[in-house]
């Protein structure tokens, strides 16, 4: 009877896995009641790795190639099974195959705006999306941490976990990079690099290697988008101070021309249309001088010249502008007091 049972047993000569291309990350070879023959062959194709697991313990790991199964090629399994010589009888062991090819075009995105911390703007709510690619780099770690004893582990089952890791680390990536958020938002390659640096060690804990990361879009609050647009516009004029003032004047004159408005306007309600024209004259004088020499002295002279032909309300508006120059440190207290005295004479 024992002899008949032995004859009826099925023995495995070749262990291999032909991937179906369906996004499977891990697959267990179907053993059933079969046993592995001494000297049997393990075939591991390119973009695969194989792991022997004995009674729940990970034993030997094999890379691409054809491997003859002996005690020499299975040292860990030999130890776990207490083989002190060449095993002569067939044996059982779980064999798992892992796909190590790149899993490309994995999507990530922010379903809702997320809050990040920025040193310049404090709390900022943004939305972003992109894609990434990864591969299994450590099948032993992936088996113990992720796939376990499942017969099949598809990439779709890992998708949510990895997307969550990306979202969780966006804020940390920006903080760790030390780069102002607006610079990252305007340069998606740098943003992707910052994310990659932050995510690589997190994915490595799962036995995964992050191969690539892209940021395809960043949506900013309207106020920050305006600042970013202005920053991009300034990038076009470079470090030329004259062009900088021209750019700033072009941005400011429409606001001056609007005249009245809320108290939070550039010069306030008291300035009105006349004050806007006066300030425009001041800026025009600054630009005409080419910003050569002392810019503050040029602004003072232009302000006084404009005030000579202004109405009393306009003189008061010009005083307010000079007060702003003093507050910004462009005018000293003595210079402001002298110009104030000159302008007040216009009201006498």
C-alpha positions as CSV (number, residue, x, y, z in Angstrom):
1,X,0.0,0.0,0.0
2,X,2.8,2.4,0.9
3,X,4.5,1.6,-2.4
4,X,1.3,2.3,-4.4
5,X,0.9,5.6,-2.5
6,X,4.4,6.5,-3.5
7,X,3.7,5.6,-7.1
8,X,0.6,7.7,-7.2
9,X,2.4,10.8,-6.0
10,X,3.1,13.5,-8.5
11,X,6.6,15.0,-8.6
12,X,7.5,18.4,-9.9
13,X,10.5,18.6,-12.2
14,X,10.2,22.2,-13.3
15,X,8.9,25.2,-11.4
16,X,8.2,28.3,-13.5
17,X,5.8,31.2,-14.0
18,X,4.6,32.7,-17.3
19,X,3.2,36.1,-16.6
20,X,-0.1,36.9,-18.2
21,X,0.6,40.7,-18.3
22,X,-2.4,41.4,-16.1
23,X,-0.7,43.5,-13.5
24,X,0.0,40.6,-11.1
25,X,2.8,41.4,-8.6
26,X,3.0,38.1,-6.7
27,X,1.9,34.5,-7.6
28,X,2.2,31.3,-5.7
29,X,3.1,28.1,-7.6
30,X,0.3,25.6,-7.2
31,X,1.7,22.7,-5.2
32,X,-1.5,20.8,-4.2
33,X,-0.2,17.4,-3.1
34,X,2.8,17.5,-5.4
35,X,6.4,17.4,-4.1
36,X,9.6,18.9,-5.5
37,X,12.1,16.4,-6.8
38,X,15.7,16.5,-5.7
39,X,17.6,18.0,-8.7
40,X,14.4,19.6,-10.0
41,X,14.7,22.9,-11.9
42,X,13.5,26.3,-11.0
43,X,13.2,28.7,-14.0
44,X,13.1,32.4,-13.2
45,X,12.6,34.7,-16.2
46,X,13.9,38.2,-16.6
47,X,11.8,40.7,-14.7
48,X,11.0,37.9,-12.1
49,X,12.3,36.7,-8.7
50,X,11.3,33.6,-6.8
51,X,11.2,32.9,-3.1
52,X,11.0,29.6,-1.2
53,X,8.9,29.7,2.0
54,X,9.1,26.9,4.5
55,X,6.3,26.7,7.1
56,X,5.8,30.5,7.0
57,X,9.5,31.4,7.1
58,X,11.1,33.0,4.0
59,X,14.0,30.8,3.0
60,X,16.0,31.1,-0.3
61,X,15.6,33.9,-2.9
62,X,16.4,33.4,-6.6
63,X,17.0,35.9,-9.4
64,X,16.7,35.3,-13.2
65,X,18.1,32.1,-14.5
66,X,17.7,28.3,-14.4
67,X,18.5,26.8,-11.0
68,X,19.0,23.1,-10.1
69,X,17.4,22.5,-6.7
70,X,19.9,20.9,-4.3
71,X,21.1,21.5,-0.8
72,X,23.9,23.6,-2.3
73,X,21.4,25.9,-4.0
74,X,18.9,25.9,-1.1
75,X,21.1,26.6,1.9
76,X,18.5,28.3,4.0
77,X,15.9,25.7,3.3
78,X,18.4,23.0,4.0
79,X,19.0,24.6,7.4
80,X,15.3,25.0,8.2
81,X,14.6,21.4,7.3
82,X,17.6,20.1,9.2
83,X,19.1,18.3,6.3
84,X,22.6,17.2,7.2
85,X,23.2,15.6,3.9
86,X,21.8,15.6,0.3
87,X,18.1,15.1,0.5
88,X,17.2,12.0,-1.4
89,X,13.4,12.1,-1.1
90,X,11.1,14.8,-2.6
91,X,10.1,17.7,-0.4
92,X,7.3,20.3,-0.1
93,X,7.8,24.0,0.1
94,X,5.8,27.1,-1.0
95,X,7.3,28.9,-3.9
96,X,6.3,32.4,-4.7
97,X,7.1,34.3,-7.9
98,X,7.3,38.1,-8.0
99,X,7.2,40.4,-11.0
100,X,10.0,42.9,-10.9
101,X,9.2,44.8,-14.1
102,X,8.1,48.5,-13.8
103,X,4.5,49.2,-13.0
104,X,4.1,52.3,-15.1
105,X,1.5,55.1,-15.4
106,X,0.2,54.8,-11.8
107,X,-2.0,57.8,-11.1
108,X,-2.0,60.0,-8.1
109,X,-3.9,63.1,-7.3
110,X,-5.7,65.2,-4.6
111,X,-9.4,64.5,-4.7
112,X,-9.9,67.5,-2.4
113,X,-7.5,70.5,-1.8
114,X,-4.9,69.7,0.7
115,X,-3.3,72.1,3.2
116,X,0.5,72.6,3.1
117,X,2.7,74.8,5.1
118,X,4.9,77.3,3.4
119,X,7.4,79.7,5.0
120,X,6.3,82.6,2.8
121,X,2.5,82.2,2.7
122,X,1.8,80.0,5.8
123,X,-1.1,77.6,5.2
124,X,-1.9,77.1,1.5
125,X,-4.6,74.9,0.0
126,X,-3.6,73.3,-3.3
127,X,-4.6,70.5,-5.7
128,X,-2.2,68.5,-7.8
129,X,-2.0,65.4,-9.8
130,X,0.5,63.3,-11.8
131,X,1.8,59.7,-12.2
132,X,4.6,57.5,-11.1
133,X,6.3,54.1,-11.8
134,X,7.6,51.5,-9.4
135,X,8.9,48.0,-9.2
136,X,9.4,45.3,-6.6
137,X,13.0,45.5,-5.5
138,X,13.0,43.3,-2.3
139,X,10.6,40.3,-2.8
140,X,11.3,39.0,0.7
141,X,10.3,42.2,2.3
142,X,7.3,42.6,-0.1
143,X,6.2,39.1,0.9
144,X,6.3,39.7,4.6
145,X,4.9,43.2,4.5
146,X,2.4,43.2,1.7
147,X,1.5,40.1,-0.3
148,X,1.7,37.4,2.4
149,X,0.3,33.9,1.7
150,X,-2.2,35.0,-1.0
151,X,-2.2,32.9,-4.1
152,X,-2.3,36.0,-6.3
153,X,-1.5,39.7,-5.4
154,X,-2.5,42.2,-8.2
155,X,-1.1,45.7,-8.5
156,X,-4.6,47.1,-8.2
157,X,-4.7,46.0,-4.5
158,X,-1.6,48.2,-3.8
159,X,-2.8,51.3,-5.7
160,X,-4.7,52.9,-2.9
161,X,-1.9,52.5,-0.4
162,X,0.7,54.0,-2.7
163,X,-1.5,57.0,-3.7
164,X,-2.1,57.6,0.0
165,X,1.7,57.7,0.6
166,X,2.1,60.3,-2.1
167,X,-0.6,62.6,-0.7
168,X,0.7,62.1,2.9
169,X,4.2,63.2,1.9
170,X,3.5,66.2,-0.3
171,X,3.6,68.7,2.6
172,X,6.7,67.0,4.0
173,X,8.4,67.1,0.6
174,X,7.9,70.8,0.3
175,X,9.2,71.5,3.8
176,X,12.2,69.2,3.4
177,X,13.2,70.7,0.1
178,X,13.7,74.2,1.6
179,X,12.5,75.7,-1.8
180,X,9.7,78.3,-1.6
181,X,6.4,76.8,-2.6
182,X,5.8,79.2,-5.5
183,X,9.2,78.1,-7.0
184,X,8.1,74.5,-6.8
185,X,4.6,75.2,-8.2
186,X,6.1,77.0,-11.2
187,X,8.7,74.2,-11.8
188,X,7.0,70.8,-11.9
189,X,10.3,69.0,-12.4
190,X,11.6,70.3,-9.1
191,X,8.3,69.5,-7.4
192,X,8.6,65.9,-8.7
193,X,12.2,65.7,-7.4
194,X,11.2,66.9,-4.0
195,X,8.4,64.3,-3.9
196,X,10.7,61.5,-5.0
197,X,13.3,62.3,-2.3
198,X,10.6,62.1,0.3
199,X,8.8,59.0,-1.0
200,X,11.8,56.7,-1.9
201,X,12.6,55.7,1.7
202,X,8.8,55.3,2.5
203,X,8.3,52.9,-0.4
204,X,11.6,51.0,0.3
205,X,10.0,50.0,3.6
206,X,7.5,48.0,1.6
207,X,10.1,46.4,-0.6
208,X,9.4,48.7,-3.5
209,X,11.6,51.0,-5.5
210,X,10.2,54.3,-6.9
211,X,11.4,54.5,-10.5
212,X,9.9,57.8,-11.6
213,X,7.6,60.5,-10.4
214,X,5.8,63.3,-12.4
215,X,3.8,66.3,-11.4
216,X,1.5,67.2,-14.3
217,X,-0.5,70.0,-12.8
218,X,-0.7,72.2,-9.6
219,X,-3.9,74.2,-9.0
220,X,-3.3,77.2,-6.7
221,X,-5.8,79.6,-4.9
222,X,-6.6,82.6,-7.1
223,X,-4.5,85.0,-4.9
224,X,-1.4,82.8,-5.1
225,X,-1.9,82.3,-8.9
226,X,-1.8,86.1,-9.4
227,X,1.5,86.2,-7.4
228,X,2.9,83.3,-9.4
229,X,1.9,85.1,-12.7
230,X,3.7,88.2,-11.5
231,X,6.8,86.2,-10.5
232,X,6.8,84.6,-14.0
233,X,6.5,88.0,-15.6
234,X,9.4,89.3,-13.5
235,X,11.4,86.3,-14.6
236,X,11.1,87.6,-18.2
237,X,12.8,91.0,-17.3
238,X,15.6,89.4,-15.3
239,X,17.6,91.6,-12.9
240,X,17.3,94.9,-14.8
241,X,16.1,97.4,-12.2
242,X,14.8,99.8,-14.8
243,X,12.7,97.1,-16.4
244,X,11.5,96.0,-12.9
245,X,10.2,99.5,-12.2
246,X,8.6,99.7,-15.6
247,X,6.9,96.4,-14.9
248,X,5.7,97.5,-11.5
249,X,4.4,100.8,-12.9
250,X,2.5,99.0,-15.6
251,X,0.9,96.8,-13.0
252,X,0.1,99.8,-10.6
253,X,-1.1,102.5,-13.0
254,X,-4.5,100.8,-13.7
255,X,-5.1,100.7,-10.0
256,X,-4.2,104.4,-9.6
257,X,-6.5,105.3,-12.5
258,X,-9.5,103.6,-10.8
259,X,-9.7,106.4,-8.4
260,X,-12.0,105.8,-5.4
261,X,-12.3,102.4,-3.8
262,X,-12.0,100.6,-0.5
263,X,-9.7,101.9,2.2
264,X,-7.5,99.0,1.5
265,X,-6.5,100.4,-2.0
266,X,-3.1,101.6,-2.8
267,X,-3.5,105.2,-1.7
268,X,-7.0,105.1,-0.2
269,X,-10.3,107.0,-1.0
270,X,-8.8,110.4,-0.1
271,X,-6.5,110.3,-3.1
272,X,-9.3,110.1,-5.8
273,X,-8.5,110.5,-9.5
274,X,-6.3,113.5,-9.0
275,X,-4.1,111.7,-6.5
276,X,-3.8,108.8,-8.9
277,X,-2.6,111.1,-11.6
278,X,-0.2,112.7,-9.2
279,X,1.3,109.4,-8.2
280,X,1.5,108.4,-11.8
281,X,3.5,111.6,-12.4
282,X,5.8,110.7,-9.5
283,X,6.4,107.2,-11.0
284,X,6.9,108.7,-14.5
285,X,9.6,111.0,-13.1
286,X,11.3,108.1,-11.5
287,X,11.3,106.1,-14.7
288,X,12.4,109.1,-16.8
289,X,15.5,109.4,-14.6
290,X,16.4,105.8,-15.5
291,X,16.7,105.1,-11.8
292,X,20.3,106.3,-12.0
293,X,21.8,107.8,-8.9
294,X,19.7,108.2,-5.8
295,X,16.2,106.8,-6.4
296,X,14.8,108.3,-3.2
297,X,16.0,111.8,-4.1
298,X,14.5,111.5,-7.5
299,X,11.1,110.4,-6.0
300,X,11.1,113.4,-3.6
301,X,11.9,115.9,-6.4
302,X,9.2,114.5,-8.6
303,X,6.6,114.6,-5.8
304,X,7.3,118.2,-4.9
305,X,7.2,119.2,-8.6
306,X,3.9,117.5,-9.1
307,X,2.5,119.1,-5.9
308,X,3.3,122.6,-7.2
309,X,0.4,122.4,-9.6
310,X,-1.9,120.3,-7.5
311,X,-5.1,121.2,-5.6
312,X,-5.1,121.0,-1.8
313,X,-6.6,117.5,-1.8
314,X,-3.8,116.4,-4.2
315,X,-1.1,117.9,-1.9
316,X,-2.5,115.9,1.0
317,X,-2.5,112.8,-1.2
318,X,1.2,113.4,-2.2
319,X,2.0,113.8,1.5
320,X,0.5,110.4,2.1
321,X,2.7,108.9,-0.6
322,X,5.8,110.5,0.9
323,X,4.7,109.0,4.3
324,X,4.7,105.6,2.7
325,X,8.2,106.2,1.3
326,X,9.3,107.1,4.8
327,X,7.7,104.0,6.3
328,X,9.5,101.9,3.8
329,X,12.8,103.5,4.8
330,X,13.3,105.2,1.4
331,X,13.1,108.7,3.1
332,X,14.7,109.6,6.4
333,X,12.7,111.4,9.1
334,X,14.6,114.7,8.3
335,X,13.9,114.4,4.5
336,X,10.3,113.7,5.1
337,X,9.9,116.6,7.6
338,X,11.6,119.0,5.1
339,X,9.4,117.9,2.2
340,X,6.3,118.0,4.4
341,X,7.0,121.6,5.3
342,X,7.4,122.5,1.7
343,X,4.1,120.9,0.8
344,X,2.2,122.4,3.7
345,X,3.1,125.8,2.4
346,X,1.0,125.0,-0.6
347,X,-2.0,124.8,1.7
348,X,-1.4,128.2,3.2
